[in-house]
Amino acid sequence: MQCRSQPATPPCCLIVEDCTRDQERLTRAVHHAHKDIFVHLAPTVRAARQCIAQFPVSLILMENTLPDGRGVELALDLSQHAQFRCIPVIIATDWPSPFMWHKAKQAGVRHVVAKDEIGPMMIRDVLNMNRACG
């Protein structure tokens, strides 16, 4: 089965974040990393699951603490499905805990960073790594 994260034309980034200000900041960083990337916004885990099922996603940027669950749990769930396991995930959070780091590693999350550490270079590198793996 082919992985749905194969680079689309243009690639698609899913930002899973419930704070409007952080959605805007992450969207700017994504567009700065790749000018032609399409961005979907999902404020909840449920909305993220709907988007992932509906669109070919090239990258997921997500907050860990969401209104209806944890981003790391979504990443762990996605890693269990062949169709979605190769979608690269970056978790950008305010409070990375050791327990979250352990789960993120199990899920194959590419980076766990503080929200203010995410930038265009990291996004570009993850997109390029994923393209090379495809």
Protein Blocks (a to p, Z undefined) as FASTA:
>chain_A
ZZfkbccdddddddddfbfklmmmmmmmmmmmomkbccdddfbfklmmmmmmmpccfbdc
ddfbdfkbcfklmmmmmmmpmklmmpccddddfbdcfklmmmmmmnopabdcdfklgcfk
lmmmmmmmmmmmZZ
